[in-house]
Amino acid sequence: MSQPTSETKPRPEVLIVGAGIAGLTLAILLEQINIPYQIFERAEEVKPLGSAMSFTGSLFPALEQLGIYEELKQISKAYTSVEFCNACLKKMGNFSAEENYIASGYENLVFSRPRFHEILLKRVPEHKISFKKKVLRIEEKEGKVHIHCSDDTSYNGDILVGADGTYSEVRQNMYKLMDGKRALPKEDLEDFMVNYTTIVGVATPSNPE
Ligand SMILES: Cc1cc2nc3c(=O)[nH]c(=O)nc-3n(C[C@H](O)[C@H](O)[C@H](O)COP(=O)(O)OP(=O)(O)OC[C@H]3O[C@@H](n4cnc5c(N)ncnc54)[C@H](O)[C@@H]3O)c2cc1C
């Protein structure tokens, strides 16, 4: 009997929850290797927020593989050092990015986060993103993974990817499922150690010129 080839083998259906940077990046990769997928996004449309974002050396080979490195360079500025200033533009500290360049051969880039999001978004066919789909619950049934959304719709596939950000509903659901099966690794049952403090604030904007 002949073995199934990569052409005839059934391809797994991938469900991606979240059309942020992670979800769109995965979609572009799946698009390139012709694996069926659908993105489920809770928002009505993708509205990328934020201001500047920066990538350093180790990430660029992945962006080359995605075919977006050259376009990203066009919307970016390369930098070799960063200075931190207070609201009066008095220098508080700095770091050099030279070493990254020497180690990786790629310049560090800084760019607008919304524009990077646009570069990703335009590579994903519109019909492969379902908006207004807030995933609330997941379950495994009859060899499939099922997602249940807040508008009472459900979908199923073979692989579920939680790309739904920091407060990931998918991750929390998976945690409950695994806890129910007593399948959580020991480390996940221990208290989470936080040995840093985060301070969030907004400075009075300075004129970038
Ligand atoms: C202003 C700003 C600047 C940043 N600068 C940098 C930087 O310089 N360098 C760097 O490496 N990182 C930076 N980051 C962090 C980086 O942007 C995040 O790490 C990245 O966006 C995470 O991507 P993500 O796709 O995992 O999640 P997100 O971008 O949070 O996307 C998650 C998506 O999932 C959707 N979603 C959530 N819950 C559900 C649900 N239940 N059902 C369906 N959809 C759902 C959300 O609506 C969202 O679209 C910055 C972030 C911000 C905000």
PDBQT file of the ligand as one rigid body, heavy atoms in Angstrom, charges set to zero:
ROOT
HETATM    1  C1  LIG A 301       3.141  50.677  22.860  1.00  0.00    +0.000 C 
HETATM    2  C2  LIG A 301       3.801  49.326  22.820  1.00  0.00    +0.000 A 
HETATM    3  C3  LIG A 301       5.158  49.255  22.499  1.00  0.00    +0.000 A 
HETATM    4  C4  LIG A 301       5.805  48.020  22.486  1.00  0.00    +0.000 A 
HETATM    5  N1  LIG A 301       7.117  47.972  22.160  1.00  0.00    +0.000 NA
HETATM    6  C5  LIG A 301       7.744  46.786  22.022  1.00  0.00    +0.000 A 
HETATM    7  C6  LIG A 301       9.104  46.726  21.561  1.00  0.00    +0.000 A 
HETATM    8  O1  LIG A 301       9.743  47.744  21.330  1.00  0.00    +0.000 OA
HETATM    9  N2  LIG A 301       9.681  45.498  21.376  1.00  0.00    +0.000 N 
HETATM   10  C7  LIG A 301       8.976  44.353  21.633  1.00  0.00    +0.000 A 
HETATM   11  O2  LIG A 301       9.523  43.272  21.419  1.00  0.00    +0.000 OA
HETATM   12  N3  LIG A 301       7.704  44.387  22.105  1.00  0.00    +0.000 NA
HETATM   13  C8  LIG A 301       7.077  45.568  22.300  1.00  0.00    +0.000 A 
HETATM   14  N4  LIG A 301       5.783  45.629  22.754  1.00  0.00    +0.000 N 
HETATM   15  C9  LIG A 301       5.127  44.397  23.115  1.00  0.00    +0.000 C 
HETATM   16  C10 LIG A 301       4.539  43.727  21.909  1.00  0.00    +0.000 C 
HETATM   17  O3  LIG A 301       3.810  44.660  21.149  1.00  0.00    +0.000 OA
HETATM   18  C11 LIG A 301       3.661  42.627  22.419  1.00  0.00    +0.000 C 
HETATM   19  O4  LIG A 301       4.502  41.697  23.047  1.00  0.00    +0.000 OA
HETATM   20  C12 LIG A 301       2.917  41.980  21.275  1.00  0.00    +0.000 C 
HETATM   21  O5  LIG A 301       1.959  42.871  20.761  1.00  0.00    +0.000 OA
HETATM   22  C13 LIG A 301       2.232  40.739  21.741  1.00  0.00    +0.000 C 
HETATM   23  O6  LIG A 301       1.585  40.221  20.608  1.00  0.00    +0.000 OA
HETATM   24  P1  LIG A 301       0.468  39.146  20.727  1.00  0.00    +0.000 P 
HETATM   25  O7  LIG A 301      -0.008  38.881  19.334  1.00  0.00    +0.000 OA
HETATM   26  O8  LIG A 301       0.960  38.009  21.546  1.00  0.00    +0.000 OA
HETATM   27  O9  LIG A 301      -0.696  39.803  21.614  1.00  0.00    +0.000 OA
HETATM   28  P2  LIG A 301      -1.586  41.090  21.342  1.00  0.00    +0.000 P 
HETATM   29  O10 LIG A 301      -0.895  42.084  20.498  1.00  0.00    +0.000 OA
HETATM   30  O11 LIG A 301      -2.088  41.503  22.690  1.00  0.00    +0.000 OA
HETATM   31  O12 LIG A 301      -2.809  40.517  20.490  1.00  0.00    +0.000 OA
HETATM   32  C14 LIG A 301      -3.787  39.677  21.046  1.00  0.00    +0.000 C 
HETATM   33  C15 LIG A 301      -5.019  39.739  20.151  1.00  0.00    +0.000 C 
HETATM   34  O13 LIG A 301      -5.942  38.771  20.630  1.00  0.00    +0.000 OA
HETATM   35  C16 LIG A 301      -7.241  39.352  20.715  1.00  0.00    +0.000 C 
HETATM   36  N5  LIG A 301      -7.955  38.629  21.779  1.00  0.00    +0.000 N 
HETATM   37  C17 LIG A 301      -7.724  38.675  23.122  1.00  0.00    +0.000 A 
HETATM   38  N6  LIG A 301      -8.560  37.852  23.782  1.00  0.00    +0.000 NA
HETATM   39  C18 LIG A 301      -9.349  37.261  22.845  1.00  0.00    +0.000 A 
HETATM   40  C19 LIG A 301     -10.416  36.319  22.909  1.00  0.00    +0.000 A 
HETATM   41  N7  LIG A 301     -10.842  35.799  24.072  1.00  0.00    +0.000 N 
HETATM   42  N8  LIG A 301     -10.994  35.935  21.751  1.00  0.00    +0.000 NA
HETATM   43  C20 LIG A 301     -10.581  36.441  20.549  1.00  0.00    +0.000 A 
HETATM   44  N9  LIG A 301      -9.586  37.353  20.434  1.00  0.00    +0.000 NA
HETATM   45  C21 LIG A 301      -8.970  37.752  21.565  1.00  0.00    +0.000 A 
HETATM   46  C22 LIG A 301      -6.977  40.810  21.036  1.00  0.00    +0.000 C 
HETATM   47  O14 LIG A 301      -8.090  41.638  20.666  1.00  0.00    +0.000 OA
HETATM   48  C23 LIG A 301      -5.731  41.089  20.187  1.00  0.00    +0.000 C 
HETATM   49  O15 LIG A 301      -6.059  41.475  18.875  1.00  0.00    +0.000 OA
HETATM   50  C24 LIG A 301       5.093  46.831  22.798  1.00  0.00    +0.000 A 
HETATM   51  C25 LIG A 301       3.733  46.921  23.123  1.00  0.00    +0.000 A 
HETATM   52  C26 LIG A 301       3.097  48.148  23.127  1.00  0.00    +0.000 A 
HETATM   53  C27 LIG A 301       1.628  48.221  23.492  1.00  0.00    +0.000 C 
ENDROOT
TORSDOF 0
